[in-house]
Amino acid sequence: MKEKEKFFTKVRAIFEENSLSHYLTDEILEKFYSLTEIMLETNEKMNITAITDIDAVIARHYADSLLMLSAFIESGSKICDVGCGGGFPSFPLAIVRPDITIIGIDSTAKKIAYVNETAKKIGLENLTAISGRAEDLSAVGGEYREKFDVVCARAVAALPVLSELCLPFVKLNGRFIALKSKTADEELNASRSGIIKLGGKIESIEKLKLIDKTLGDEKDAERTLITIRKTAKTSPKYPRPYAQIKKKPLS
């Protein structure tokens, strides 16, 4: 019990520092505690995260994921987390926003199985993960093409590549939200014309800072939240095969 209370105290402190305290309830704290226990236990057998220090997990996985919520997500929204990996930002978003539905996508089947099993264990009925490549799942005629109100991605790829992987999932007038760090301005400049070709329009660029006392370099705490509105349907030409997207990002 002492261990749990200590964890709760750490979450409350880190969330308060990052102006996220309003999301916390006793039930949400319990879910974050269960998630942390399962994640660190599973991590001993399978590579879920390189971050295992509790303070760093709370800051760099939980608080960092929730910075996306400053880009307002309406109640009832259907969200796609592209490249969800070990479940971030999927888990924190699903925990604090039971009113939204999240589908996490990743090409690593083991991680998808872990996300689904963990979601069941901690009682997250609004989170499902599927295994597959983004460029295949959002192809013309695919089940997920232009079906989501919001598509998000965190630490997956550079924005020129990410835009082509994510925007085809976004429905007309929906949004693609990317949380980027130190190279955000450079990536944004390289993406502007490609975003237009994909049917997007840059709606907002918000500079944020993650308060994380476990970081040695302040620049590592810099975040840029880029919100792109889908103003036109994506051409059937996109997305291209991943090898082409990576070799020659849209410009």
BAPA-669679 format. One record per residue: x, y, z of N, C-alpha, C, CB in turn; residue in one letter. Coordinates in steps of 0.02 Angstrom, whole numbers, padded with zeros to 5 digits, always signed. Glycine has a CB too. Example, Ala and Ser with C-alpha at 12.3 -4.5 7.8 and 13.67 -1.06 7.14 Angstrom:
<nodes>
+00660-00284+00390+00615-00225+00390+00660-00165+00390+00565-00224+00452A;+00642-00112+00354+00684-00053+00357+00645+00002+00394+00704-00030+00286S;
</nodes>
This chain:
<nodes>
+00041-00060+00000+00000+00000+00000+00043+00063+00000-00047+00000+00060M;+00098+00061+00038+00143+00119+00040+00171+00133-00030+00201+00106+00090K;+00188+00080-00065+00216+00087-00132+00166+00121-00179+00237+00017-00160E;+00103+00101-00173+00050+00130-00215+00040+00204-00198-00016+00091-00206K;+00038+00219-00133+00029+00289-00112+00087+00333-00136+00022+00294-00036E;+00147+00304-00134+00207+00340-00157+00200+00355-00232+00271+00299-00143K;+00175+00306-00270+00165+00315-00342+00112+00369-00354+00142+00248-00375F;+00057+00367-00317+00004+00417-00325+00032+00487-00312-00055+00401-00276F;+00074+00493-00260+00103+00559-00243+00146+00584-00301+00145+00554-00179T;+00185+00540-00331+00227+00559-00387+00185+00582-00447+00273+00501-00408K;+00131+00544-00462+00088+00562-00518+00057+00630-00506+00032+00508-00528V;+00031+00640-00446-00002+00704-00430+00047+00762-00439-00029+00704-00358R;+00108+00753-00415+00158+00807-00419+00178+00823-00491+00221+00788-00379A;+00191+00771-00530+00213+00781-00600+00156+00808-00643+00239+00714-00630I;+00095+00783-00630+00038+00809-00668+00024+00882-00650-00025+00766-00654F;+00033+00899-00587+00022+00969-00566+00073+01015-00600+00027+00976-00489E;+00135+00993-00602+00188+01033-00634+00173+01045-00708+00255+00999-00627E;+00138+00997-00740+00123+01002-00811+00051+01024-00825+00136+00935-00844N;+00018+01052-00774-00051+01078-00780-00099+01024-00804-00053+01137-00828S;-00091+00963-00777-00134+00907-00797-00174+00879-00738-00091+00851-00827L;-00171+00912-00681-00204+00886-00620-00279+00875-00629-00192+00933-00563S;-00310+00915-00671-00383+00910-00679-00406+00844-00708-00408+00967-00723H;-00360+00804-00736-00378+00739-00763-00379+00684-00710-00330+00719-00818Y;-00351+00698-00651-00341+00645-00602-00402+00634-00557-00281+00661-00560L;-00420+00570-00551-00470+00547-00503-00440+00484-00471-00540+00532-00537T;-00470+00460-00418-00445+00399-00386-00444+00341-00435-00489+00381-00325D;-00496+00336-00476-00500+00281-00525-00444+00287-00577-00568+00281-00560E;-00431+00347-00600-00378+00358-00650-00309+00343-00621-00380+00430-00678I;-00298+00363-00559-00234+00347-00525-00224+00271-00521-00232+00379-00455L;-00277+00235-00504-00274+00162-00499-00256+00131-00568-00341+00133-00474E;-00285+00158-00620-00271+00132-00687-00198+00145-00708-00319+00164-00739K;-00173+00204-00692-00103+00219-00707-00056+00174-00667-00087+00293-00693F;-00075+00159-00605-00034+00115-00563-00033+00044-00593-00061+00113-00491Y;-00091+00019-00612-00096-00048-00642-00057-00051-00707-00170-00068-00654S;-00064+00000-00748-00028+00003-00812+00048+00000-00800-00046+00067-00851L;+00071+00039-00751+00143+00041-00737+00169-00027-00714+00159+00094-00684T;+00132-00059-00670+00151-00125-00645+00156-00175-00703+00101-00150-00592E;+00104-00177-00745+00102-00225-00800+00158-00210-00850+00034-00223-00836I;+00167-00146-00866+00217-00126-00916+00287-00146-00894+00213-00051-00929M;+00305-00130-00832+00372-00144-00808+00385-00219-00800+00385-00108-00742L;+00333-00255-00780+00339-00328-00775+00348-00359-00844+00277-00357-00740E;+00308-00338-00892+00313-00364-00961+00379-00345-00992+00254-00337-01004T;+00404-00286-00974+00466-00260-01002+00526-00304-00987+00479-00190-00977N;+00521-00344-00934+00576-00389-00917+00582-00447-00967+00565-00418-00847E;+00526-00461-01002+00527-00516-01051+00525-00491-01123+00467-00562-01040K;+00501-00430-01133+00490-00403-01200+00504-00328-01199+00418-00419-01225M;+00535-00303-01252+00554-00233-01253+00493-00187-01265+00606-00221-01307N;+00466-00161-01210+00410-00114-01215+00435-00043-01212+00359-00127-01159I;+00481-00030-01165+00507+00037-01156+00578+00036-01129+00461+00076-01107T;+00617+00087-01150+00685+00094-01123+00683+00134-01058+00731+00129-01175A;+00625+00164-01044+00617+00206-00984+00587+00164-00928+00573+00269-00999I;+00624+00154-00874+00599+00112-00819+00598+00148-00752+00641+00050-00813T;+00631+00206-00746+00627+00247-00686+00555+00273-00679+00679+00306-00688D;+00525+00265-00621+00454+00281-00612+00439+00355-00627+00433+00266-00541I;+00481+00400-00602+00470+00471-00615+00472+00486-00690+00522+00514-00579D;+00520+00454-00725+00527+00464-00797+00468+00434-00835+00593+00434-00822A;+00444+00376-00813+00385+00345-00844+00326+00392-00840+00368+00277-00811V;+00314+00420-00780+00257+00464-00770+00263+00527-00813+00250+00484-00695I;+00323+00555-00815+00333+00617-00854+00335+00604-00928+00397+00652-00832A;+00379+00559-00949+00394+00551-01021+00345+00507-01059+00462+00525-01030R;+00308+00465-01023+00257+00424-01056+00187+00452-01043+00261+00351-01031H;+00170+00465-00980+00102+00484-00964+00089+00559-00976+00087+00467-00891Y;+00127+00602-00942+00116+00674-00951+00130+00696-01023+00161+00714-00902A;+00184+00671-01052+00201+00690-01120+00145+00671-01169+00267+00656-01141D;+00117+00611-01162+00062+00590-01205+00002+00636-01198+00041+00517-01190S;-00011+00658-01137-00071+00698-01123-00063+00771-01145-00087+00695-01050L;-00003+00792-01161+00005+00860-01188-00035+00868-01253+00080+00874-01201L;-00049+00812-01286-00089+00814-01348-00159+00840-01335-00092+00744-01379M;-00183+00832-01274-00251+00853-01259-00261+00928-01258-00273+00823-01194L;-00205+00965-01261-00213+01038-01265-00241+01057-01334-00145+01074-01251S;-00234+01011-01382-00270+01018-01446-00338+00984-01434-00230+00985-01509A;-00389+01022-01422-00453+00997-01397-00480+00939-01439-00504+01053-01396F;-00496+00884-01406-00525+00825-01438-00597+00819-01414-00484+00760-01422I;-00644+00825-01459-00715+00825-01441-00738+00758-01413-00757+00844-01501E;-00788+00760-01369-00817+00699-01341-00846+00657-01397-00871+00716-01289S;-00835+00591-01393-00861+00545-01444-00816+00537-01504-00927+00569-01467G;-00759+00571-01504-00713+00566-01561-00684+00496-01569-00656+00617-01554S;-00673+00479-01632-00640+00416-01649-00567+00433-01667-00676+00378-01709K;-00520+00404-01629-00450+00422-01634-00410+00363-01662-00422+00443-01565I;-00360+00379-01702-00312+00329-01725-00242+00350-01703-00315+00320-01804C;-00208+00306-01667-00140+00318-01645-00094+00278-01691-00129+00298-01569D;-00060+00312-01736-00018+00279-01786+00052+00268-01756-00013+00322-01851V;+00074+00204-01758+00138+00186-01728+00134+00187-01653+00193+00234-01752G;+00082+00154-01626+00069+00158-01553+00121+00121-01512+00001+00129-01538C;+00161+00076-01542+00214+00042-01505+00188+00008-01443+00268+00090-01487G;+00217+00026-01385+00196-00004-01321+00136+00030-01291+00253+00000-01273G;+00102+00073-01330+00038+00101-01307+00038+00175-01288+00016+00063-01249G;+00083+00213-01321+00085+00285-01306+00080+00326-01370+00150+00303-01268F;+00032+00372-01372-00009+00399-01318-00074+00362-01304-00025+00469-01334P;-00085+00304-01336-00150+00269-01330-00173+00258-01258-00146+00203-01364S;-00130+00229-01216-00151+00213-01147-00170+00275-01107-00095+00176-01112F;-00126+00326-01102-00146+00384-01063-00209+00418-01089-00089+00434-01062P;-00216+00424-01155-00276+00455-01184-00339+00415-01166-00270+00461-01260L;-00335+00349-01172-00392+00306-01157-00410+00308-01082-00378+00233-01178A;-00359+00313-01040-00371+00314-00968-00407+00379-00947-00304+00308-00929I;-00384+00436-00970-00414+00499-00946-00474+00521-00987-00362+00554-00947V;-00484+00490-01046-00541+00509-01088-00583+00448-01108-00516+00546-01151R;-00622+00421-01061-00665+00363-01077-00719+00380-01129-00697+00336-01014P;-00727+00444-01144-00779+00466-01191-00755+00463-01264-00800+00536-01175D;-00692+00445-01276-00667+00439-01345-00649+00366-01359-00606+00486-01357I;-00648+00347-01423-00629+00279-01443-00562+00282-01479-00685+00248-01489T;-00516+00239-01460-00449+00241-01489-00432+00174-01521-00397+00258-01435I;-00405+00178-01581-00377+00119-01615-00303+00132-01624-00412+00105-01684I;-00262+00089-01593-00190+00095-01601-00166+00050-01657-00153+00077-01535G;-00120+00075-01697-00094+00037-01755-00018+00031-01748-00112+00071-01822I;+00007-00030-01757+00079-00040-01758+00094-00103-01798+00107-00046-01685D;+00153-00105-01828+00170-00163-01870+00199-00221-01829+00220-00142-01923S;+00214-00209-01765+00243-00262-01723+00187-00299-01686+00293-00233-01672T;+00173-00360-01708+00116-00398-01682+00121-00411-01607+00111-00464-01718A;+00182-00422-01581+00191-00435-01509+00170-00376-01467+00264-00453-01494K;+00186-00316-01491+00167-00256-01453+00092-00245-01456+00204-00194-01481K;+00062-00260-01513-00011-00254-01520-00046-00302-01472-00033-00268-01593I;-00021-00363-01468-00050-00412-01421-00044-00386-01349-00015-00481-01428A;+00013-00358-01333+00024-00330-01265-00026-00273-01251+00097-00304-01258Y;-00035-00228-01299-00081-00171-01289-00152-00197-01277-00080-00123-01350V;-00174-00244-01318-00242-00271-01310-00252-00308-01244-00258-00318-01368N;-00203-00348-01225-00207-00386-01162-00207-00338-01102-00149-00436-01156E;-00165-00287-01105-00159-00240-01050-00222-00197-01044-00097-00195-01058T;-00249-00177-01100-00311-00138-01100-00367-00177-01065-00333-00119-01172A;-00371-00242-01079-00421-00285-01046-00409-00288-00971-00421-00355-01076K;-00346-00299-00952-00329-00307-00881-00346-00245-00840-00255-00323-00874K;-00337-00185-00869-00350-00125-00830-00419-00094-00845-00296-00073-00843I;-00459-00131-00884-00528-00111-00895-00539-00053-00943-00558-00094-00831G;-00498-00050-00995-00506+00003-01045-00546-00025-01104-00437+00030-01070L;-00611-00011-01104-00654-00036-01157-00652+00008-01220-00726-00041-01132E;-00619+00066-01214-00618+00113-01270-00553+00111-01310-00628+00183-01245N;-00511+00059-01297-00447+00053-01333-00440-00016-01364-00389+00066-01286L;-00426-00016-01430-00413-00077-01467-00350-00065-01509-00474-00099-01512T;-00309-00116-01516-00249-00109-01558-00250-00161-01614-00185-00116-01516A;-00226-00141-01673-00224-00187-01730-00154-00187-01760-00277-00167-01783I;-00135-00245-01785-00069-00252-01815-00072-00241-01890-00040-00322-01799S;-00028-00199-01915-00026-00187-01987+00016-00125-02002-00097-00178-02015G;+00031-00117-02065+00069-00058-02086+00020-00002-02103+00115-00074-02147R;+00037+00058-02081-00008+00115-02091-00026+00125-02164+00023+00179-02063A;+00024+00120-02208+00012+00133-02279-00033+00081-02311+00078+00136-02317E;-00037+00021-02282-00083-00030-02307-00154-00019-02279-00058-00101-02289D;-00158-00004-02215-00223+00003-02183-00262+00065-02206-00214+00007-02107L;-00226+00115-02232-00260+00176-02255-00263+00180-02332-00225+00238-02228S;-00247+00125-02366-00248+00125-02439-00320+00134-02466-00218+00059-02466A;-00326+00154-02528-00392+00164-02559-00432+00099-02554-00384+00186-02634V;-00494+00105-02531-00537+00047-02523-00528+00012-02457-00524-00002-02578G;-00478+00034-02417-00465+00003-02353-00516+00023-02301-00396+00021-02329G;-00524-00019-02251-00574-00009-02198-00563+00056-02158-00574-00068-02151E;-00501+00079-02155-00485+00135-02111-00470+00200-02148-00426+00117-02068Y;-00476+00200-02213-00460+00262-02250-00512+00316-02235-00458+00247-02326R;-00488+00374-02214-00529+00433-02201-00588+00417-02154-00555+00462-02266E;-00574+00380-02100-00626+00360-02053-00620+00392-01984-00625+00285-02046K;-00566+00429-01970-00553+00453-01902-00562+00528-01895-00484+00433-01881F;-00589+00547-01837-00595+00619-01820-00527+00649-01806-00642+00629-01760D;-00486+00610-01771-00419+00633-01752-00370+00575-01762-00417+00658-01678V;-00313+00591-01794-00258+00543-01799-00199+00575-01763-00241+00526-01875V;-00166+00536-01720-00109+00564-01683-00049+00518-01691-00127+00573-01608C;+00009+00548-01679+00071+00510-01683+00123+00544-01639+00097+00504-01757A;+00163+00503-01607+00213+00529-01561+00277+00488-01569+00188+00527-01486R;+00331+00523-01586+00397+00490-01591+00397+00431-01639+00420+00467-01523A;+00367+00440-01698+00363+00386-01747+00412+00397-01805+00292+00380-01774V;+00408+00456-01837+00450+00471-01895+00451+00546-01905+00423+00434-01960A;+00494+00569-01950+00497+00641-01966+00430+00661-01999+00557+00657-02013A;+00410+00723-01989+00345+00746-02012+00331+00736-02087+00337+00818-01995L;+00381+00746-02132+00365+00734-02203+00342+00663-02217+00427+00750-02245P;+00372+00614-02181+00352+00544-02188+00287+00531-02151+00408+00497-02160V;+00283+00558-02091+00224+00548-02048+00160+00574-02079+00236+00581-01981L;+00164+00631-02113+00105+00661-02143+00073+00615-02194+00122+00728-02176S;+00115+00582-02235+00087+00536-02286+00060+00472-02254+00140+00519-02337E;+00088+00452-02197+00063+00393-02163-00003+00407-02126+00115+00367-02114L;-00011+00469-02102-00068+00485-02058-00127+00518-02092-00044+00529-02003C;-00115+00566-02136-00171+00605-02164-00221+00562-02203-00144+00657-02210L;-00201+00508-02236-00252+00467-02270-00303+00435-02222-00218+00412-02309P;-00287+00430-02158-00334+00402-02108-00386+00454-02086-00296+00377-02047F;-00371+00518-02096-00412+00572-02068-00473+00586-02112-00370+00636-02060V;-00532+00589-02081-00592+00606-02120-00592+00680-02137-00656+00587-02080K;-00632+00699-02186-00638+00768-02206-00658+00811-02146-00689+00776-02264L;-00621+00865-02136-00630+00912-02080-00604+00884-02013-00703+00930-02073N;-00575+00824-02015-00542+00797-01955-00473+00826-01948-00539+00720-01958G;-00436+00802-01898-00370+00830-01884-00316+00777-01875-00373+00874-01823R;-00256+00795-01896-00196+00755-01882-00155+00796-01832-00155+00740-01948F;-00140+00764-01774-00103+00798-01721-00036+00762-01712-00143+00800-01654I;+00019+00799-01721+00086+00771-01712+00121+00806-01654+00128+00777-01777A;+00147+00767-01607+00186+00795-01552+00260+00785-01570+00168+00761-01484L;+00294+00841-01583+00364+00838-01604+00408+00871-01552+00373+00872-01673K;+00474+00857-01557+00520+00887-01509+00568+00935-01542+00560+00831-01473S;+00633+00927-01531+00682+00979-01549+00685+00998-01623+00749+00957-01528K;+00670+00950-01667+00677+00963-01739+00612+00985-01772+00703+00901-01774T;+00563+01005-01732+00496+01021-01758+00495+01073-01813+00452+01043-01702A;+00530+01129-01803+00529+01184-01853+00557+01161-01920+00568+01244-01827D;+00612+01125-01917+00644+01099-01977+00598+01050-02013+00712+01065-01960E;+00567+01005-01976+00522+00955-02005+00461+00989-02036+00500+00904-01952E;+00436+01040-02002+00377+01075-02026+00391+01110-02092+00354+01126-01974L;+00448+01143-02097+00466+01177-02159+00472+01128-02217+00531+01214-02150N;+00496+01068-02202+00504+01017-02255+00438+00984-02274+00553+00963-02232A;+00385+00996-02234+00321+00961-02243+00266+01003-02275+00297+00936-02178S;+00275+01068-02277+00219+01113-02294+00185+01097-02360+00244+01184-02295R;+00224+01089-02413+00192+01076-02479+00163+01005-02482+00243+01085-02536S;+00196+00957-02449+00171+00889-02448+00104+00884-02412+00222+00843-02416G;+00097+00921-02358+00034+00922-02320-00023+00946-02364+00041+00968-02257I;-00010+00997-02404-00062+01023-02450-00081+00970-02501-00037+01088-02486I;-00031+00935-02529-00044+00882-02579-00087+00826-02549+00022+00853-02605K;-00081+00815-02485-00118+00761-02451-00188+00783-02428-00078+00736-02392L;-00205+00846-02441-00271+00871-02422-00273+00906-02355-00320+00816-02422G;-00214+00922-02328-00211+00953-02262-00195+01027-02264-00162+00918-02221G;-00208+01059-02208-00192+01130-02199-00169+01139-02127-00253+01176-02216K;-00111+01170-02117-00086+01180-02049-00133+01228-02013-00013+01209-02050I;-00160+01204-01957-00210+01243-01920-00178+01280-01861-00265+01197-01894E;-00132+01246-01826-00100+01279-01769-00032+01246-01754-00144+01277-01707S;+00012+01287-01726+00078+01264-01704+00086+01290-01633+00136+01289-01752I;+00088+01245-01585+00090+01266-01515+00154+01242-01482+00029+01238-01477E;+00191+01288-01454+00253+01272-01418+00237+01255-01346+00304+01331-01422K;+00261+01198-01324+00249+01174-01256+00314+01153-01223+00199+01114-01257L;+00312+01143-01159+00371+01118-01124+00349+01065-01074+00409+01176-01088K;+00379+01006-01079+00367+00953-01031+00409+00967-00969+00383+00882-01061L;+00377+00972-00911+00415+00981-00849+00435+00911-00825+00372+01019-00794I;+00500+00897-00832+00525+00830-00816+00593+00838-00782+00531+00785-00881D;+00594+00829-00717+00656+00839-00679+00707+00784-00690+00639+00844-00605K;+00689+00731-00725+00737+00677-00739+00779+00692-00801+00700+00611-00748T;+00762+00746-00837+00799+00763-00897+00859+00808-00880+00753+00799-00948L;+00916+00794-00912+00975+00835-00899+00978+00897-00942+01037+00794-00910G;+00951+00893-01003+00954+00948-01051+00884+00978-01060+00983+00924-01119D;+00878+01042-01048+00812+01075-01055+00783+01070-01125+00818+01148-01035E;+00828+01066-01175+00803+01061-01244+00765+00997-01255+00862+01066-01294K;+00781+00945-01216+00746+00882-01221+00673+00887-01198+00782+00828-01181D;+00658+00941-01163+00590+00951-01137+00547+00993-01185+00592+00985-01069A;+00577+01020-01238+00540+01061-01285+00493+01018-01328+00589+01101-01330E;+00432+01041-01336+00383+01005-01376+00347+01055-01423+00331+00968-01331R;+00329+01031-01481+00288+01071-01527+00228+01028-01547+00330+01095-01589T;+00169+01054-01533+00108+01019-01551+00082+01048-01617+00053+01026-01494L;+00085+01007-01669+00065+01030-01736-00003+00999-01753+00118+01010-01790I;-00052+01042-01767-00119+01019-01784-00132+01036-01857-00172+01051-01738T;-00151+00985-01895-00164+00992-01967-00237+00973-01981-00116+00948-02010I;-00274+01018-02010-00344+01006-02027-00349+00974-02096-00385+01072-02024R;-00393+00925-02103-00404+00892-02168-00457+00933-02206-00427+00816-02160K;-00436+00969-02257-00482+01014-02293-00504+00986-02361-00448+01082-02303T;-00471+00933-02383-00489+00901-02447-00473+00827-02443-00452+00935-02507A;-00509+00787-02481-00496+00715-02481-00425+00702-02507-00549+00677-02524K;-00393+00651-02479-00326+00633-02502-00330+00598-02570-00291+00587-02450T;-00287+00619-02615-00285+00588-02682-00274+00513-02677-00229+00621-02724S;-00305+00474-02721-00295+00401-02722-00222+00381-02732-00337+00369-02777P;-00180+00428-02753-00108+00413-02763-00073+00400-02697-00074+00471-02800K;-00104+00423-02642-00071+00419-02577-00111+00377-02528-00060+00489-02549Y;-00079+00341-02482-00006+00339-02472+00029+00293-02522+00009+00317-02401P;+00091+00310-02538+00132+00267-02580+00162+00211-02537+00189+00309-02615R;+00194+00161-02568+00229+00110-02529+00281+00144-02483+00264+00058-02576P;+00292+00113-02424+00335+00146-02374+00405+00161-02400+00340+00102-02313Y;+00433+00115-02440+00501+00126-02466+00504+00192-02506+00523+00067-02511A;+00451+00206-02545+00449+00268-02583+00439+00329-02538+00392+00265-02635Q;+00396+00322-02488+00383+00377-02442+00448+00397-02407+00329+00358-02389I;+00485+00347-02385+00547+00361-02347+00602+00387-02393+00572+00297-02312K;+00608+00358-02453+00661+00378-02499+00649+00448-02526+00666+00327-02557K;+00586+00464-02542+00571+00529-02572+00507+00558-02541+00563+00522-02648K;+00513+00588-02480+00455+00618-02448+00424+00672-02493+00474+00647-02379P;+00359+00682-02489+00326+00732-02531+00355+00801-02518+00250+00733-02517L;+00364+00838-02574+00390+00906-02568+00358+00949-02622+00468+00908-02573S;
</nodes>
